[in-house]
Amino acid sequence: MRHIFSFGLILLLASGCSYKLGFSERGIPGGYENVAVPVFANATVEAGTEVYFTNAIILELERSKLARIVSKDLAQVTLDGTIVSIIYSGENPLLGTNTYFPAGVVPPTLGYRIYAKVNMALRRNYDQKLLWKSEFLGERTYNAPVIGTSGL
């Protein structure tokens, strides 16, 4: 009986503080369902990254079921993107402040950190009205390949 009372009290307090069980409804601003996603513009020198970013956003929209991806002539809105910058940084926490290496020697790197900046905008197709825009900054760390002589 005590467990039922505790559970009921938690539900009562949660409902009084505007908490909800489950997921809230999410959607495209304006309630649009059909979205066109053309290949992102690439303002960097990294050839081909526009395809990666475009495919990633299409996959996320399809996975989340926020919108149906359609061609531009069938879409209500268009999501445009521009890859503004991509920066690579080598990392090796074991080196500390020892950054001196003889000329021609590449310092060992344990991993790489990649920083990306992407601008995105959502426009209504029939009048090109800007519905939403944002700038996204992201980073990801990758381990460097390890080349050794084991197994030779």
Backbone as a chain_set.jsonl record, in Angstrom:
{"seq": "MRHIFSFGLILLLASGCSYKLGFSERGIPGGYENVAVPVFANATVEAGTEVYFTNAIILELERSKLARIVSKDLAQVTLDGTIVSIIYSGENPLLGTNTYFPAGVVPPTLGYRIYAKVNMALRRNYDQKLLWKSEFLGERTYNAPVIGTSGL", "coords": {"N": [[0.826, -1.198, 0.0], [1.959, 1.194, 0.725], [3.783, 1.62, -1.369], [2.094, 2.086, -3.532], [0.884, 4.47, -2.719], [3.165, 6.145, -2.702], [3.871, 6.097, -5.432], [1.549, 7.256, -6.533], [1.693, 9.798, -5.352], [4.038, 10.789, -6.54], [3.198, 10.895, -9.239], [1.133, 12.798, -8.984], [2.553, 15.093, -8.111], [4.27, 15.412, -10.278], [2.471, 15.922, -12.366], [1.411, 18.32, -11.541], [3.474, 20.089, -11.873], [3.75, 20.567, -14.494], [5.081, 18.536, -15.851], [5.355, 15.885, -18.194], [4.578, 12.548, -19.019], [6.172, 10.505, -21.404], [6.716, 11.44, -24.888], [6.856, 14.718, -26.247], [5.057, 16.375, -28.861], [6.797, 16.892, -31.839], [7.895, 18.931, -34.526], [8.238, 20.383, -37.827], [8.819, 23.887, -38.088], [5.841, 25.71, -38.434], [4.347, 23.541, -39.059], [4.724, 22.033, -41.367], [4.989, 19.225, -43.598], [6.227, 18.084, -45.846], [9.402, 18.179, -47.104], [12.069, 19.575, -48.934], [15.459, 18.825, -49.504], [18.067, 20.122, -50.776], [21.424, 19.532, -52.098], [23.896, 20.547, -49.861], [25.577, 23.722, -49.8], [29.083, 24.263, -50.208], [31.459, 25.956, -48.611], [34.044, 25.5, -48.039], [37.415, 24.197, -48.499], [37.342, 21.519, -48.574], [36.627, 19.051, -50.529], [33.658, 17.346, -51.413], [32.479, 17.128, -48.889], [29.997, 18.245, -48.69], [28.132, 16.414, -49.595], [28.211, 14.426, -47.624], [27.229, 15.875, -45.354], [24.673, 16.629, -46.287], [23.45, 14.113, -46.71], [23.491, 13.204, -44.059], [21.69, 14.965, -42.717], [19.336, 14.394, -44.071], [19.002, 11.701, -43.376], [18.626, 11.985, -40.591], [16.214, 13.465, -40.51], [14.46, 11.64, -41.695], [14.714, 9.461, -39.933], [13.772, 10.509, -37.512], [11.204, 11.044, -38.186], [10.156, 13.555, -38.565], [9.623, 14.854, -40.898], [8.702, 14.337, -44.326], [10.85, 13.535, -46.903], [11.002, 15.008, -49.983], [10.951, 15.799, -53.546], [11.852, 19.102, -54.775], [9.764, 20.306, -56.216], [7.509, 19.127, -55.139], [7.594, 19.758, -52.509], [6.709, 21.596, -49.529], [8.337, 23.237, -48.082], [11.835, 24.231, -48.097], [14.945, 23.067, -47.022], [17.882, 24.565, -46.731], [21.44, 24.406, -46.688], [24.722, 25.464, -45.669], [28.064, 24.66, -45.577], [30.268, 26.115, -43.619], [32.814, 26.118, -42.378], [35.511, 23.823, -41.794], [37.653, 22.457, -39.517], [40.662, 20.892, -38.638], [42.354, 19.304, -35.967], [45.211, 18.022, -34.527], [45.797, 15.732, -31.835], [47.597, 14.947, -28.896], [47.805, 14.008, -25.846], [49.931, 13.033, -24.381], [52.256, 14.306, -25.087], [52.387, 16.77, -23.865], [53.809, 19.86, -23.173], [55.936, 19.617, -24.865], [56.712, 20.408, -27.844], [58.651, 20.455, -29.711], [60.141, 19.209, -32.548], [62.481, 17.741, -34.77], [63.157, 19.182, -38.022], [61.108, 18.049, -40.639], [60.154, 15.846, -39.288], [57.231, 14.31, -38.331], [55.111, 14.949, -35.69], [53.955, 12.526, -33.286], [50.546, 11.523, -33.276], [47.667, 10.922, -31.428], [45.032, 11.174, -31.948], [42.441, 12.918, -33.739], [40.718, 15.969, -33.756], [37.825, 17.227, -35.103], [36.327, 20.134, -36.169], [33.284, 21.573, -37.094], [31.336, 23.986, -38.84], [28.134, 24.895, -39.663], [25.635, 26.511, -41.502], [22.126, 26.74, -41.571], [18.926, 27.039, -43.189], [15.417, 27.37, -43.332], [12.982, 27.645, -45.741], [9.826, 28.743, -46.945], [8.312, 27.456, -49.822], [6.471, 28.638, -51.699], [6.54, 31.428, -51.416], [9.093, 32.046, -50.645], [9.597, 32.836, -48.034], [11.489, 33.245, -45.11], [11.505, 30.889, -42.644], [12.928, 29.809, -40.566], [16.224, 29.878, -39.216], [19.582, 28.909, -38.456], [22.782, 28.527, -36.854], [25.099, 25.969, -36.668], [27.455, 24.474, -34.601], [29.779, 21.979, -34.366], [31.655, 19.167, -33.105], [33.903, 16.43, -33.402], [35.744, 13.633, -32.306], [38.338, 11.618, -33.523], [40.154, 8.581, -33.533], [43.575, 8.217, -34.325], [45.009, 6.311, -36.996], [46.793, 3.338, -36.178], [49.949, 2.334, -36.853], [51.991, -0.359, -37.03], [54.546, -2.851, -36.426], [53.78, -5.335, -35.661], [53.043, -8.715, -36.212], [54.513, -8.951, -38.509]], "CA": [[0.0, 0.0, 0.0], [2.852, 2.341, 0.811], [4.354, 1.829, -2.697], [1.055, 2.68, -4.378], [0.756, 5.855, -2.297], [4.351, 6.866, -3.177], [3.743, 6.239, -6.885], [0.49, 8.234, -6.764], [2.2, 11.108, -4.965], [4.978, 11.21, -7.586], [2.399, 11.279, -10.406], [0.426, 14.035, -8.673], [3.517, 16.187, -8.122], [4.781, 15.597, -11.643], [1.45, 16.542, -13.208], [1.221, 19.684, -11.083], [4.611, 20.914, -12.278], [3.693, 20.532, -15.953], [5.865, 17.454, -16.434], [4.513, 14.937, -18.905], [5.173, 11.265, -19.341], [6.2, 10.281, -22.849], [7.373, 12.426, -25.728], [6.004, 15.792, -26.74], [4.991, 16.442, -30.321], [7.82, 17.71, -32.47], [7.581, 19.122, -35.923], [8.87, 21.455, -38.577], [8.118, 25.149, -37.83], [4.721, 25.942, -39.33], [3.602, 22.305, -39.232], [4.91, 21.474, -42.706], [5.332, 17.807, -43.581], [7.024, 17.72, -47.015], [10.593, 19.022, -47.111], [13.131, 19.325, -49.913], [16.793, 19.079, -48.966], [19.075, 20.093, -51.848], [22.802, 19.34, -51.646], [24.395, 21.719, -49.155], [26.676, 24.476, -50.4], [30.335, 23.993, -49.519], [32.33, 27.121, -48.657], [35.363, 25.084, -47.577], [38.248, 23.578, -49.528], [37.181, 20.071, -48.41], [35.727, 18.567, -51.583], [32.811, 16.197, -51.128], [31.839, 17.123, -47.573], [28.595, 18.657, -48.816], [27.322, 15.201, -49.759], [28.141, 13.812, -46.307], [26.337, 16.65, -44.497], [23.317, 16.53, -46.831], [22.937, 12.776, -46.396], [23.297, 13.104, -42.61], [20.461, 15.655, -42.31], [18.213, 13.622, -44.631], [18.854, 10.518, -42.529], [18.045, 12.404, -39.307], [14.809, 13.827, -40.707], [13.708, 10.407, -41.939], [14.732, 8.647, -38.72], [12.945, 11.142, -36.484], [9.852, 11.151, -38.743], [9.711, 14.943, -38.495], [9.159, 15.298, -42.208], [8.892, 13.437, -45.469], [11.769, 14.146, -47.862], [10.441, 14.937, -51.34], [11.615, 16.708, -54.486], [11.517, 20.507, -54.524], [8.473, 20.672, -56.793], [6.441, 18.577, -54.29], [7.818, 20.174, -51.125], [6.132, 22.834, -49.012], [9.468, 24.034, -47.615], [13.16, 23.759, -48.493], [15.981, 23.226, -46.013], [19.177, 24.826, -47.362], [22.564, 24.419, -45.754], [26.042, 25.86, -46.149], [29.174, 24.271, -44.719], [31.055, 27.343, -43.538], [34.209, 25.804, -42.09], [35.917, 22.545, -41.206], [38.994, 22.632, -38.983], [41.241, 19.677, -38.074], [43.351, 19.551, -34.938], [45.826, 16.801, -34.01], [45.86, 15.717, -30.375], [48.396, 13.958, -28.208], [47.949, 14.486, -24.462], [51.172, 12.542, -23.79], [53.352, 15.202, -25.419], [52.408, 17.92, -22.964], [54.278, 21.094, -23.811], [57.067, 19.315, -25.744], [56.255, 20.497, -29.228], [59.806, 20.574, -30.599], [60.554, 18.043, -33.309], [63.375, 18.151, -35.854], [62.517, 19.47, -39.31], [60.76, 16.871, -41.428], [59.584, 14.796, -38.439], [55.832, 14.558, -37.995], [54.894, 14.53, -34.301], [52.944, 11.474, -33.161], [49.199, 11.993, -32.962], [46.787, 9.853, -30.971], [43.698, 11.375, -32.47], [42.14, 14.165, -34.427], [39.445, 16.609, -33.431], [37.325, 17.927, -36.281], [35.313, 21.132, -35.84], [32.522, 21.965, -38.279], [30.35, 25.061, -38.677], [27.152, 24.775, -40.744], [24.465, 27.382, -41.433], [20.953, 26.137, -42.202], [17.759, 27.916, -43.267], [14.191, 26.744, -43.83], [12.17, 28.631, -46.477], [8.567, 28.296, -47.552], [8.577, 27.443, -51.263], [5.634, 29.461, -52.576], [6.881, 32.858, -51.355], [10.494, 32.13, -50.196], [9.675, 33.436, -46.705], [12.383, 32.57, -44.185], [10.77, 30.41, -41.48], [13.857, 29.46, -39.492], [17.63, 29.738, -39.585], [20.439, 28.695, -37.304], [24.168, 28.163, -37.089], [25.439, 24.809, -35.871], [28.864, 24.206, -34.382], [29.916, 20.628, -33.852], [32.993, 18.61, -33.111], [33.982, 14.985, -33.232], [37.107, 13.154, -32.134], [38.637, 10.353, -34.186], [41.458, 8.02, -33.219], [44.499, 8.124, -35.449], [45.365, 4.923, -37.293], [48.016, 2.866, -35.544], [50.744, 1.542, -37.78], [53.031, -1.03, -36.276], [55.223, -3.971, -37.082], [53.33, -6.608, -35.126], [52.533, -9.617, -37.238], [55.416, -9.034, -39.668]], "C": [[0.873, 1.265, 0.0], [3.463, 2.658, -0.557], [3.351, 2.483, -3.633], [0.873, 4.147, -4.03], [1.932, 6.69, -2.816], [4.273, 7.113, -4.673], [2.683, 7.28, -7.231], [0.937, 9.641, -6.436], [3.175, 11.654, -6.016], [4.214, 11.66, -8.826], [1.679, 12.6, -10.181], [1.374, 15.235, -8.713], [4.024, 16.466, -9.529], [3.743, 16.28, -12.522], [1.195, 17.983, -12.797], [2.329, 20.63, -11.519], [4.782, 20.915, -13.788], [4.683, 19.553, -16.578], [4.906, 16.496, -17.115], [5.279, 13.65, -19.112], [5.129, 11.089, -20.848], [6.885, 11.423, -23.575], [6.378, 13.503, -26.149], [6.03, 15.769, -28.267], [6.078, 17.364, -30.839], [7.439, 17.872, -33.928], [8.379, 20.256, -36.536], [8.121, 22.756, -38.248], [7.042, 25.405, -38.884], [3.901, 24.685, -39.591], [3.732, 21.661, -40.6], [5.387, 20.033, -42.616], [6.253, 17.39, -44.719], [8.178, 18.7, -47.171], [11.53, 18.591, -48.236], [14.458, 19.673, -49.257], [17.789, 18.986, -50.125], [20.465, 19.902, -51.263], [23.296, 20.652, -51.037], [25.469, 22.419, -49.976], [27.928, 24.22, -49.564], [31.271, 25.189, -49.692], [33.734, 26.792, -48.158], [36.166, 24.53, -48.748], [38.159, 22.055, -49.474], [36.151, 19.556, -49.409], [34.941, 17.353, -51.109], [32.115, 16.208, -49.784], [30.37, 17.519, -47.645], [27.666, 17.458, -48.954], [27.141, 14.51, -48.407], [27.134, 14.547, -45.414], [24.885, 16.573, -44.974], [22.704, 15.183, -46.494], [22.665, 12.609, -44.91], [21.998, 13.781, -42.18], [19.231, 14.936, -42.861], [17.952, 12.397, -43.768], [18.211, 10.872, -41.195], [16.569, 12.769, -39.444], [13.954, 12.585, -40.929], [13.613, 9.563, -40.673], [13.784, 9.202, -37.657], [11.483, 11.273, -36.909], [9.27, 12.556, -38.569], [9.102, 15.393, -39.807], [9.397, 14.196, -43.231], [9.762, 14.171, -46.475], [11.218, 13.914, -49.265], [11.235, 15.873, -52.245], [11.101, 18.133, -54.263], [10.151, 20.888, -55.087], [7.294, 20.12, -55.993], [6.501, 19.081, -52.849], [7.101, 21.477, -50.791], [7.234, 23.802, -48.596], [10.779, 23.404, -48.093], [14.148, 24.075, -47.379], [17.32, 23.347, -46.733], [20.26, 24.856, -46.302], [23.839, 24.852, -46.434], [27.074, 25.42, -45.126], [30.154, 25.438, -44.739], [32.532, 27.039, -43.29], [34.347, 24.398, -41.528], [37.37, 22.709, -40.797], [39.439, 21.32, -38.338], [42.297, 20.062, -37.05], [43.886, 18.209, -34.458], [45.958, 16.883, -32.501], [46.79, 14.618, -29.89], [48.638, 14.455, -26.785], [49.246, 14.034, -23.808], [52.353, 13.468, -24.048], [53.48, 16.365, -24.445], [52.85, 19.161, -23.71], [55.464, 20.855, -24.735], [56.59, 19.299, -27.189], [57.413, 20.624, -30.198], [60.113, 19.222, -31.242], [61.469, 18.521, -34.423], [62.598, 18.367, -37.153], [62.272, 18.169, -40.071], [60.164, 15.728, -40.619], [58.165, 15.193, -38.063], [55.603, 14.084, -36.568], [53.805, 13.456, -34.226], [51.605, 12.05, -32.718], [48.348, 10.802, -32.554], [45.394, 9.986, -31.549], [43.559, 12.724, -33.136], [40.793, 14.678, -33.933], [39.051, 17.426, -34.652], [36.191, 18.848, -35.829], [34.607, 21.536, -37.136], [31.522, 23.06, -37.91], [29.449, 25.027, -39.905], [26.007, 25.751, -40.478], [23.315, 26.694, -42.164], [19.79, 27.119, -42.159], [16.595, 27.139, -43.87], [13.326, 27.829, -44.463], [10.913, 27.981, -47.019], [8.7, 28.456, -49.06], [7.735, 28.444, -52.058], [5.946, 30.947, -52.514], [8.313, 33.114, -50.871], [10.655, 32.819, -48.84], [10.573, 32.587, -45.81], [11.597, 32.192, -42.932], [11.679, 30.171, -40.277], [15.273, 29.463, -40.044], [18.442, 29.584, -38.317], [21.844, 28.346, -37.76], [24.493, 27.017, -36.144], [26.953, 24.657, -35.81], [28.956, 22.815, -33.777], [31.358, 20.181, -33.895], [32.905, 17.11, -32.901], [35.451, 14.608, -33.141], [37.245, 11.79, -32.798], [40.011, 9.884, -33.741], [42.296, 7.96, -34.485], [44.769, 6.642, -35.745], [46.706, 4.564, -36.651], [48.732, 1.951, -36.528], [51.893, 0.934, -36.984], [53.642, -2.17, -37.054], [54.77, -5.315, -36.536], [52.709, -7.445, -36.234], [53.416, -9.709, -38.465], [56.463, -10.09, -39.467]], "O": [[0.55, 2.263, -0.645], [3.648, 3.83, -0.887], [3.717, 3.341, -4.437], [0.725, 4.983, -4.92], [1.738, 7.801, -3.31], [4.573, 8.212, -5.139], [2.892, 8.101, -8.124], [0.603, 10.582, -7.155], [3.14, 12.841, -6.342], [4.541, 12.694, -9.409], [1.617, 13.434, -11.084], [1.04, 16.274, -9.283], [4.186, 17.622, -9.921], [4.093, 17.13, -13.341], [0.798, 18.794, -13.633], [2.138, 21.846, -11.531], [5.859, 21.233, -14.293], [5.081, 19.734, -17.729], [3.774, 16.316, -16.665], [6.486, 13.664, -19.353], [4.158, 11.48, -21.495], [7.545, 12.264, -22.964], [5.201, 13.222, -26.378], [6.938, 15.2, -28.873], [6.257, 18.476, -30.342], [6.736, 17.033, -34.492], [9.095, 20.984, -35.849], [6.895, 22.732, -38.138], [7.307, 25.325, -40.083], [2.874, 24.746, -40.266], [2.913, 20.813, -40.954], [6.097, 19.659, -41.683], [7.0, 16.423, -44.569], [7.966, 19.9, -47.348], [11.753, 17.401, -48.458], [14.575, 20.674, -48.55], [18.297, 17.906, -50.425], [20.665, 20.09, -50.063], [23.135, 21.723, -51.622], [26.182, 21.783, -50.752], [27.841, 23.99, -48.358], [31.81, 25.414, -50.776], [34.525, 27.694, -47.883], [35.65, 24.409, -49.859], [38.831, 21.371, -50.246], [34.948, 19.619, -49.16], [35.491, 16.448, -50.482], [31.238, 15.377, -49.548], [29.587, 17.171, -46.761], [26.532, 17.493, -48.476], [26.042, 14.061, -48.081], [26.285, 13.914, -44.787], [23.97, 16.463, -44.158], [21.562, 15.116, -46.041], [21.703, 11.939, -44.534], [21.269, 13.228, -41.357], [18.198, 14.874, -42.194], [16.8, 12.089, -43.462], [17.344, 10.143, -40.714], [15.763, 12.417, -38.584], [12.844, 12.493, -40.405], [12.555, 9.011, -40.371], [13.081, 8.446, -36.986], [10.62, 11.577, -36.084], [8.058, 12.728, -38.443], [8.181, 16.21, -39.831], [10.178, 13.268, -43.022], [9.454, 15.299, -46.861], [10.996, 12.776, -49.68], [12.08, 16.638, -51.781], [10.056, 18.341, -53.647], [9.45, 21.71, -54.497], [6.174, 20.605, -56.157], [5.577, 18.86, -52.066], [6.911, 22.34, -51.647], [7.097, 25.018, -48.733], [10.834, 22.225, -48.443], [14.189, 25.19, -46.86], [17.834, 22.37, -47.277], [20.03, 25.275, -45.168], [24.022, 24.634, -47.632], [26.977, 25.764, -43.948], [30.789, 25.71, -45.758], [33.403, 27.636, -43.922], [33.444, 23.863, -40.885], [38.22, 23.057, -41.618], [38.684, 20.708, -37.582], [43.042, 21.024, -37.24], [43.115, 17.35, -34.03], [46.198, 17.955, -31.946], [46.774, 13.501, -30.406], [49.563, 15.23, -26.543], [49.635, 14.59, -22.781], [53.342, 13.429, -23.317], [54.577, 16.882, -24.232], [52.312, 19.473, -24.773], [55.96, 21.806, -25.34], [56.118, 18.276, -27.684], [57.198, 20.874, -31.384], [60.317, 18.223, -30.551], [61.255, 19.603, -34.971], [61.521, 17.803, -37.35], [63.142, 17.299, -40.13], [59.711, 14.739, -41.195], [57.932, 16.283, -37.541], [55.874, 12.924, -36.26], [52.852, 13.473, -35.005], [51.55, 12.955, -31.886], [48.31, 9.79, -33.253], [44.657, 9.004, -31.628], [44.463, 13.558, -33.091], [39.856, 13.908, -33.722], [39.841, 18.217, -35.168], [35.229, 18.412, -35.197], [35.254, 21.806, -38.148], [30.945, 23.061, -36.822], [29.92, 25.116, -41.038], [25.476, 25.811, -39.37], [23.505, 26.135, -43.244], [19.67, 27.922, -41.234], [16.772, 26.351, -44.8], [12.977, 28.813, -43.81], [10.923, 26.841, -47.483], [9.159, 29.498, -49.528], [8.242, 29.044, -53.006], [5.649, 31.67, -53.465], [8.709, 34.268, -50.704], [11.731, 33.329, -48.53], [10.437, 31.365, -45.758], [11.08, 33.066, -42.236], [11.263, 30.31, -39.127], [15.499, 29.097, -41.198], [18.057, 30.058, -37.248], [22.064, 27.926, -38.897], [24.194, 27.087, -34.952], [27.639, 24.705, -36.83], [28.286, 22.513, -32.79], [32.179, 20.74, -34.624], [31.959, 16.597, -32.303], [36.296, 15.193, -33.817], [36.384, 10.922, -32.654], [40.929, 10.69, -33.588], [41.789, 7.688, -35.573], [44.757, 5.816, -34.833], [47.624, 5.382, -36.594], [48.193, 0.937, -36.972], [52.667, 1.646, -36.345], [53.287, -2.416, -38.207], [55.328, -6.345, -36.915], [51.955, -6.949, -37.071], [53.108, -10.47, -39.383], [57.307, -10.297, -40.339]]}, "num_chains": 1, "name": "protein.A"}
